[in-house]
Amino acid sequence: MEENIRTQEEISLAEVFKILLRKIKLLILVLLIGVFVGVGVGVLSTFNVKYYGTVIEFYVNPKKDESQVSNESQYGVYGAYGRHVMDNMTKLLGSESFAEQLLLNDDGLPLFLSDENRTEIDAAIAAAGAPLEMKKSAVKAADAAREATAEAQVAYNEKVKEWEAELQTLVAGNATTTEIETAREECLGEAKRALETAQDNEELAEIAETKAIETANDAVEAARVLWRATELYETLIVTVTESVDYTYYDETETDVDDLARSFIYVNISVLNDEELANDLFDQILVMLPRYVETNMAVPSGYIGTNCQRITRLNEVELTNSDYMLSTSVKFGLIFGLASLVIACVVVIVVDRSNKRLRNYETTMEKFNVPVLGVIPTINENEKMTENKSETEVQK
C-alpha cells in the first residue's frame, strides 16, 4: 500500500515537471520579465537617493577636583556610568529639545529659515540683536570686574602678611594703640579700600549682567516662538531626530552588564542633503559635549563630567554609493522568483483544469474499455506530401 502511494506521488511529481517542461520557454520569458520589472522598480525607488553622514565617538567620564588629582589621569575612570545613566543621557540627546539646539546658532537664534513668516521672524531676530550685544558687553564687564576683585583680593592678602610682620615689630617695641592703628591704616588702608571698591563694582556689574541676560533671553525666546510656529521647524525637528542616532553600546560585548561604557556613539545619516549633514556634524561637535557635561548625573566623589571627542579624522561623506545597484539586484531577484513561482502555479492549474482525454491510455483507465484503434493526426502539409508522392508513383 505504501509503495503504491509512493509510486503515485512520484508519478504526480513527474507529471508536474513534464507540464512545466512543455512550457519552459514561457516560464523563462516570465522570469526575465519579472527580473526586468524588479530592476526597474529598484532603480526608480533608489534613483537620486543619497545618504550623507558619519560616526562620531565621544569619551565620557566623571571629573575630579584638580586639587585631588595626583598621578591619576582625569580620564582614567572607565565605565564609571551605569546603564541607566547612559540610557537616560542618550534619550535626552535623541529628544526634540536637543534636536532644536542643533538648529540654533551660538546666540540661540534659528539657523534655518523659510519664506513662511520670514519677515516677522527676521524682525524678531533683528530686535534681539541689540539685547544680545548688551548681554555680551555686560558679561564681559562682569568678568572684568570679577577679575579685578580677585586681583584686589590678592593685593590685600599680601598687605595683610606685611602688616602681621610689622605688627610683631611694633608690639616688640612697645608701641601704643594709637601708633598701631595709624600704622595699620597706612599699611592696609589703601588695599582695603581698593578691595571694597572692586567688590562694589563687581556687585553692580553682576546686577547689570543678570538684567542683560534676562532681556536678551526674552528677545531670543520671542524669535524662537515665531520660528516654532512654522512648518519648517516641524520638518527640521523630524529630520534631525530621524537622521541622528545616539547609542552607548559596546557591540563587541555580550554580557549585559558590560554594555554600558564611557562612550557615546553618534551616527549621522541625512537623506539627500549634504549641507544639512555637515551643519549637524559641526553643531554636534560643539553642542553635545556642552550638553552632556551640563546634564549628566555626577557620581558621588566627583565634581562634574568630562566629554571629549576621540574621533578626529572622520568627516561627512556619501555612505550608500552602491545602494542603487544592491537594491536593484535584490528587487530583480525577488520579482523574478515571484513571477516564476506564480507562472508555474498558473501553468499547472490551467493544465489540470483541462479535463480532455489526451491519449488512449487515459481513455482506457477512464472508461475501463479497450481501445480498438487510433486515428493519427495528419496536418495539411503531411497530407499534401502524401498526395504528391501517390501522384508520382502513378506516373
Secondary structure, DSSP 8 states (H G I E B T S, - for coil): -HHHHHHHHHHHHHHHHHHHHHTHHHHHHHHHHHHHHHHHHHHHHHTT--EEEEEEEEEEEEE--GGG-SSS-TT--TT-S-HHHHHHHHHHHTSHHHHHHTTB-TTS-BS---STTHHHHHHHHHHHHHHHHHHHHHHHHHHHHHHHHHHHHHHHHHHHHHHHHHHHHHHHTT--HHHHHHHHHHHHHHHHHHHHHHHHHHHHHHHHHHHHHHHHHHHHHHHHHHHHTSHHHHHHHHHHHHHEEEEEE-TT--SGGGSEEEEEEEEEEEES-HHHHHHHHHHHHHHHHHHHHHHS---TT--EEEEEE---S---EES-TTHHHHHHHHHHHHHHHHHHHHHHHHHHHHHHH-----SHHHHHHHH------------HHHHHHHHHHHHHHH-
